[in-house]
Amino acid sequence: MKIFVLIATTSLSLAFGIGCSGGSETQTSRTGTPYVFSPGIPSFEMTAAPTWHNEERGLGVTISVSNTSLVFVLESGIYHASYEISVQIYRREEETLLLEKAWVETTSAATYELTQQKQAKSSSYFIELGQGEYTVVVSLRDENSDKLGSRRLNVKLTPVESMELSFASLGLEERQPDGRYQNVLPFRLVEGHDTVRVFGVVNAPVKATSLDVSLLVVRYPSDTAVAEPPFLFSPVAGTFSRQGVNYSSPDSISMTRSLFPVRGRQMDFYIPVDFPEKAFYRIYLSITALSDTSREPLSVLKDQAEIVILGSGYPRPQTIEALIEPLVYIVKEEQMDSLRLAPTIEEKKRRFDALWLSFADNKAAAARAIKLYYTRVEEANKYFTTQKEGWKTDRGMLYIVLGPPLNSGVRLQKEIWFYSSTDPDPVNTYYFTKVRPSDNESTIENPTLDRQSYYDRGWQRAVERWRNGSVF
């Protein structure tokens, strides 16, 4: 069961406990971009890379799960969640199962608010393996929902005497109020964040004496516009709103270079990095292994990652300004202008409350409608964020106004949402085309709704249900 808490206050703008436990992302990259939405499937991050343990060579697998992706059950005043992790290792060329291991992890929280923390709990497992190419499959089953999510990675282990550099792990960390650093998974930060640093663990060549590490931070223009209604024209192929990110106009922000002495076969490094404003960034990391006995580099290793800095209302709207903007899907233009142009915070809250009271028969009904609407806003942010907040995307728009689909699927390059059990029923079936930016190395996917004029009537009915309080 999902746990929600209604906060009793006198202001409707605060009279809801937004929250969701249990997720629905099929992760496709380090940035955590969801491709197919399927209600209830737990989401997680996993890495698998060559590493050393007690002088043994093998594979390190790390699974990171945040509380927000789990379903918590309240028992005896405490919130509990548990999930089973399964790891399978295959020899890639033969698809032969070499190893399978499963275990159960549990977590608990004293308050509902703690169940909504995004900080990830990580579990690591070392597997002794020789050189070769392997496929790692990790599955996570939420024991409270019995839903299963899985991820797969291919990994290559080079010979022990190899002169090549390789990553054991690479990631991003944010400093917490207590001074400790916490992994950022996926690579999303909220504007106003604390100190951030890139960390890496590298397997160094045998003869390496130092590592020359350079880090370049580049900002790219990205589409942050709010989705248009589903019955209007779809963006033209190749346009900015269709692609999501413009990689042809980079803006270099900073360049850092450091020299680290090698003190073993495996070593770690930390490099502070600054993202000055809400935007879409890519970091380029280059590591060169050097030796005192050679003028030529022993090996060069390069990697990159994309980071999105989001607004302060992510994933849960906290301020009245953050509460107002997602209303664009269900209120009239003059009502949005009235909310935005209110001269004071108090007046914005008064107009916000008055608007929702006009949608409902009484204060209790208005509070229920607010709770439902902004729970969907928060869930849309968690499920559908790409280069912009999830509530602004095409999938987020439909999810907020229509709710989660009855079913979903994939056909060729399209994700399909079904809002009817009748087949065929084109009026209640929505297709999203999987769009990737022109840059071949991009990890961003921008599923774009195939808009149709026949969606008009159903959309207007759905909006009207919010306006007249009959959404329940």
C-alpha positions in Angstrom: 0.0 0.0 0.0 1.1 3.6 -0.6 1.2 5.9 2.4 0.0 9.5 2.2 -0.4 12.0 5.0 -2.7 14.9 5.0 -1.3 17.9 6.9 -4.0 19.8 8.7 -3.5 23.5 8.3 -5.8 26.5 7.8 -4.3 27.4 4.4 -5.4 25.3 1.5 -2.0 26.0 -0.2 -0.4 23.9 2.5 -3.2 21.5 3.2 -1.8 18.4 1.5 0.9 15.9 2.1 2.5 15.3 -1.2 4.2 12.0 -1.6 4.7 8.8 -3.5 6.4 5.6 -2.7 7.1 3.1 -5.4 8.3 4.1 -8.8 8.2 3.3 -12.5 11.3 3.9 -14.4 13.2 1.7 -16.8 16.6 3.3 -16.5 18.5 3.6 -19.8 21.6 5.6 -18.8 23.7 7.0 -16.0 21.4 10.0 -15.9 18.5 7.9 -15.1 16.3 8.9 -18.0 13.1 6.8 -17.9 12.0 5.4 -21.3 8.9 3.3 -20.6 6.5 4.2 -17.9 4.9 1.2 -16.2 3.0 1.9 -12.9 4.5 0.4 -9.8 7.9 -0.9 -11.0 10.6 0.0 -8.5 13.5 2.1 -9.8 17.2 1.9 -8.8 20.7 2.7 -10.0 23.4 0.0 -10.5 27.0 0.0 -11.5 29.3 -2.9 -12.5 33.0 -2.4 -13.0 36.4 -4.1 -12.7 37.9 -3.8 -9.2 40.3 -5.3 -6.7 39.4 -6.8 -3.3 42.0 -8.3 -0.9 44.5 -8.5 -3.8 41.9 -10.4 -5.9 40.8 -9.2 -9.3 37.0 -9.3 -10.1 33.8 -7.4 -10.6 32.3 -4.9 -8.2 28.5 -4.5 -8.4 26.8 -1.7 -6.5 23.0 -1.2 -6.3 21.6 2.1 -5.0 18.0 2.5 -4.0 16.4 5.6 -2.6 13.4 5.6 -0.2 11.3 7.4 -2.8 11.4 4.4 -5.1 10.0 1.9 -2.5 6.6 1.2 -1.0 6.5 1.6 2.8 4.0 0.0 5.1 3.1 1.5 8.5 3.3 -1.1 11.2 3.3 -0.3 15.0 4.1 3.3 14.3 7.1 2.6 12.0 7.3 2.7 8.2 8.9 -0.5 6.8 10.1 -1.4 3.3 11.9 -4.5 2.1 13.2 -5.6 -1.3 15.0 -8.6 -2.8 18.1 -8.0 -4.9 19.1 -10.6 -7.5 22.5 -10.5 -9.3 23.2 -12.7 -12.3 26.5 -12.9 -14.2 26.7 -14.3 -17.7 29.7 -14.9 -20.0 28.8 -12.5 -22.8 29.8 -14.4 -25.9 28.2 -17.6 -24.7 25.3 -16.3 -22.7 26.2 -18.9 -20.1 25.0 -18.2 -16.5 28.1 -18.2 -14.3 26.7 -17.0 -11.0 23.5 -16.0 -9.4 23.1 -14.5 -5.9 20.0 -13.0 -4.2 19.5 -11.3 -0.8 16.9 -9.2 0.9 17.5 -5.7 2.1 15.2 -3.9 4.6 14.9 -0.3 5.7 12.6 1.6 8.1 11.7 5.2 8.9 10.2 6.8 11.9 8.2 9.4 10.0 6.5 9.7 6.6 8.9 12.5 5.6 11.8 10.2 6.0 10.3 7.7 3.5 10.5 10.5 0.9 14.2 11.1 1.2 16.1 10.9 -2.1 19.4 9.8 -0.5 20.3 6.4 -1.8 21.1 3.3 0.2 23.9 1.3 -1.5 24.7 -2.4 -1.4 28.0 -3.7 -2.9 29.0 -7.1 -3.9 32.4 -8.4 -5.1 32.7 -11.3 -7.5 36.0 -12.9 -8.2 36.4 -13.2 -12.0 39.1 -13.6 -14.6 39.6 -11.6 -17.8 36.7 -11.7 -20.3 33.5 -10.0 -21.3 30.5 -10.4 -19.0 26.8 -9.3 -18.8 25.5 -8.3 -15.4 21.8 -8.4 -14.8 20.4 -6.9 -11.6 16.8 -7.3 -10.6 15.0 -5.6 -7.6 11.6 -6.9 -6.3 9.7 -4.7 -3.9 8.3 -7.2 -1.4 5.4 -4.8 -0.4 4.2 -4.3 -4.0 5.6 -7.5 -5.6 6.7 -5.5 -8.5 10.0 -6.2 -10.3 12.5 -3.8 -12.0 15.7 -4.9 -13.7 18.8 -3.4 -15.4 21.6 -4.9 -17.5 25.2 -3.8 -18.1 28.1 -5.3 -20.2 31.5 -5.2 -18.6 35.0 -6.1 -19.8 37.8 -7.3 -17.5 41.2 -6.8 -18.9 44.3 -9.0 -18.0 45.9 -8.2 -14.7 49.1 -7.1 -16.4 47.2 -4.8 -18.7 48.6 -1.3 -19.4 45.1 0.1 -19.8 43.3 2.4 -17.4 39.8 1.4 -16.3 37.1 2.7 -14.0 36.0 0.8 -10.9 33.5 3.5 -10.2 32.6 7.1 -11.2 30.0 9.3 -9.8 28.8 12.6 -8.4 28.6 13.5 -4.7 26.8 16.4 -2.9 27.8 17.5 0.6 25.1 17.1 3.2 24.3 19.3 6.2 26.3 17.1 8.5 29.4 17.5 6.3 29.3 14.0 4.8 29.1 13.5 1.0 26.2 11.6 -0.5 25.9 10.0 -4.0 23.7 11.9 -6.4 21.6 9.2 -8.2 20.5 9.9 -10.9 22.5 12.9 -11.9 20.0 15.6 -10.9 20.6 18.4 -8.5 18.3 21.2 -7.3 19.4 24.8 -7.6 20.9 26.2 -4.4 22.6 22.8 -3.8 25.7 22.5 -1.5 29.2 21.7 -2.6 29.4 19.0 -5.3 32.4 16.9 -6.4 33.2 14.3 -9.0 34.7 11.1 -7.5 36.3 8.2 -9.3 38.0 4.9 -8.5 40.5 3.9 -11.2 42.4 0.7 -11.9 45.9 2.0 -12.8 48.4 0.3 -15.2 51.2 -1.6 -13.5 53.9 0.9 -14.3 51.9 4.0 -13.7 53.3 6.5 -11.2 50.8 9.4 -11.6 47.4 10.2 -13.1 46.8 13.5 -15.0 43.1 14.2 -14.5 41.2 17.0 -16.4 37.6 17.9 -16.0 35.7 20.2 -18.4 32.2 21.5 -17.5 30.0 22.6 -20.5 26.6 24.1 -20.5 24.1 23.5 -23.4 20.9 25.3 -24.2 17.9 23.0 -23.3 14.2 23.2 -23.8 12.4 24.0 -20.5 9.0 25.0 -21.9 5.7 23.6 -20.5 4.0 21.0 -22.7 1.3 22.1 -25.1 -2.2 20.4 -25.0 -2.4 17.1 -26.8 -4.7 18.3 -29.6 -2.3 21.0 -30.9 0.4 20.6 -33.5 3.4 18.4 -32.7 6.9 20.0 -32.8 8.5 19.6 -36.2 11.4 17.1 -36.4 14.8 18.6 -35.7 13.4 21.7 -33.9 14.7 22.7 -30.4 11.5 21.7 -28.6 11.6 18.3 -30.4 15.3 17.5 -29.7 15.3 18.9 -26.1 19.0 19.9 -26.1 21.0 21.9 -28.6 24.5 20.4 -28.6 25.6 22.8 -31.4 25.9 25.8 -29.0 28.1 24.7 -26.1 29.2 27.2 -23.4 32.3 26.2 -21.6 32.0 26.9 -17.9 35.1 25.7 -16.2 38.2 23.5 -16.7 40.1 21.8 -13.9 43.3 19.8 -14.1 45.0 17.8 -11.3 48.0 15.4 -10.9 47.5 12.5 -8.6 50.4 10.2 -7.5 49.6 6.4 -7.9 50.0 4.5 -4.7 48.6 1.1 -5.7 46.8 -0.7 -8.5 43.5 1.0 -7.5 43.2 4.6 -6.4 40.5 7.2 -6.0 40.3 10.9 -6.7 37.9 13.8 -5.9 37.5 17.0 -8.0 35.2 19.9 -6.8 32.8 21.0 -9.6 30.5 24.0 -9.8 27.2 24.3 -11.7 26.4 28.0 -11.4 22.7 28.0 -12.4 19.6 26.0 -13.3 20.6 24.5 -16.7 21.7 21.3 -18.5 25.4 20.4 -18.3 27.8 17.8 -19.5 31.1 17.0 -17.8 34.0 15.6 -19.8 36.6 13.6 -17.8 40.0 12.7 -19.2 42.6 10.6 -17.3 46.1 10.0 -18.5 48.3 7.4 -16.9 52.0 8.6 -16.7 55.2 6.8 -15.8 58.5 8.3 -14.6 60.3 5.9 -17.0 58.5 6.8 -20.2 57.8 10.1 -22.0 54.7 8.7 -23.7 51.4 8.2 -21.8 50.8 4.6 -20.7 47.0 4.9 -21.3 44.2 7.4 -21.7 40.7 7.0 -20.3 37.8 9.3 -21.2 34.2 9.4 -19.9 31.4 11.9 -19.7 28.1 12.4 -17.9 25.1 14.7 -18.2 23.8 16.6 -15.2 20.5 18.5 -14.9 20.1 21.4 -12.4 16.4 21.7 -11.6 14.3 24.3 -9.9 13.8 24.5 -6.1 10.3 23.0 -6.5 11.7 19.6 -7.5 10.4 17.0 -7.0 7.9 18.3 -4.5 6.6 21.9 -4.9 7.3 23.7 -1.6 6.6 27.4 -2.3 3.5 29.1 -3.6 5.3 30.1 -6.8 6.2 26.4 -7.4 2.5 25.4 -6.7 1.1 27.9 -9.1 3.1 27.0 -12.3 1.8 23.4 -12.8 -1.8 24.7 -12.7 -1.3 25.9 -16.3 -2.9 22.6 -17.6 -6.3 23.1 -15.9 -6.8 26.9 -15.4 -7.7 29.6 -17.9 -5.1 32.1 -19.1 -6.6 35.0 -17.1 -6.6 32.9 -13.9 -2.9 32.1 -14.4 -2.1 35.8 -14.9 -4.0 36.7 -11.8 -2.0 34.2 -9.7 1.4 35.1 -11.2 0.8 38.9 -10.9 -0.4 38.9 -7.3 1.7 41.6 -5.6 2.6 39.7 -2.4 3.1 36.1 -1.2 0.1 36.4 1.0 -2.1 37.6 -1.9 -0.8 34.7 -4.1 -1.8 32.2 -1.4 -5.2 33.9 -1.0 -5.9 33.7 -4.8 -4.6 30.1 -4.9 -7.0 29.1 -2.1 -9.9 30.9 -3.8 -9.2 29.2 -7.1 -9.3 25.7 -5.6 -12.4 26.6 -3.5 -14.1 27.6 -6.8 -13.4 24.1 -8.1 -15.1 22.3 -5.2 -18.2 22.4 -3.0 -16.3 22.8 0.3 -12.9 23.2 1.9 -12.4 19.5 2.5 -13.1 18.6 -1.2 -10.7 21.3 -2.3 -8.0 19.9 0.0 -8.5 16.4 -1.5 -8.3 17.8 -5.0 -5.1 19.7 -4.2 -3.6 16.6 -2.6 -4.3 14.5 -5.7 -3.1 17.2 -8.2 0.2 17.9 -6.5 0.9 14.2 -5.7 0.7 13.7 -9.5 3.0 16.7 -10.0 5.6 15.2 -7.7 5.3 11.7 -9.2 5.6 13.2 -12.7 8.8 14.9 -11.6 10.2 11.6 -10.3 9.1 9.5 -13.3 9.6 11.8 -16.3 12.3 14.3 -15.7 14.7 14.7 -18.7 16.4 18.0 -19.5 13.5 19.7 -17.7 11.2 18.9 -14.7 8.9 16.0 -15.4 5.7 18.0 -14.9 6.6 20.1 -17.9 7.0 17.1 -20.3 4.4 15.6 -22.5 4.1 12.5 -20.4 4.0 14.6 -17.2 1.1 16.6 -18.7 -1.0 13.6 -19.4 -0.1 11.9 -16.1 -1.2 15.0 -14.1 -4.5 15.7 -15.9 -5.6 12.1 -16.9 -3.8 10.1 -14.2 -1.6 7.0 -14.8 -2.5 4.9 -17.9 -4.4 1.7 -17.5 -1.6 0.0 -19.4 1.5 0.9 -21.4 3.7 -0.7 -24.0 6.4 -0.2 -26.7 6.0 -0.6 -30.4 9.0 0.1 -32.6 10.3 3.5 -31.4 7.1 4.5 -29.7 5.9 4.3 -26.1 2.1 3.8 -25.9 -0.3 4.7 -23.1 -3.7 3.1 -23.0 -6.5 4.9 -21.1 -9.2 2.4 -22.3 -9.6 -1.4 -22.3 -11.3 -1.2 -25.7 -9.1 -2.1 -28.6 -8.8 -0.3 -30.9 -9.6 3.1 -29.2 -7.5 5.8 -30.8 -9.2 8.6 -28.9 -7.9 7.1 -25.6 -4.5 5.8 -26.8 -1.5 8.1 -26.8 1.8 7.5 -28.6 5.1 9.1 -27.7 7.9 9.0 -30.2 11.3 8.3 -28.7 13.5 11.3 -29.7 17.2 11.6 -29.1 19.2 14.8 -29.6 21.4 15.0 -32.6 24.5 14.4 -30.5 25.2 10.7 -30.8 26.7 10.5 -27.3 23.7 12.0 -25.6 22.0 10.0 -22.9 18.9 12.2 -22.9 15.7 10.8 -24.4 12.8 13.2 -25.0 9.6 11.2 -25.6 7.3 13.5 -27.6 3.6 13.1 -27.9 2.1 12.4 -31.3 -0.5 15.1 -31.1 -3.9 14.6 -32.8 -6.9 16.9 -33.2 -9.3 14.1 -32.0 -7.8 14.3 -28.5 -9.5 17.7 -28.1 -12.9 16.6 -26.7 -11.5 14.1 -24.2 -8.9 16.5 -23.0 -11.4 19.3 -22.5 -13.7 16.9 -20.5 -10.7 15.9 -18.3 -9.9 19.5 -17.6 -13.5 20.3 -16.8 -13.6 17.5 -14.3 -10.8 19.3 -12.4 -12.6 22.6 -12.6 -16.0 21.3 -11.4 -14.6 19.1 -8.6 -15.8 15.8 -10.2 -12.3 14.4 -10.7 -12.7 11.8 -8.0 
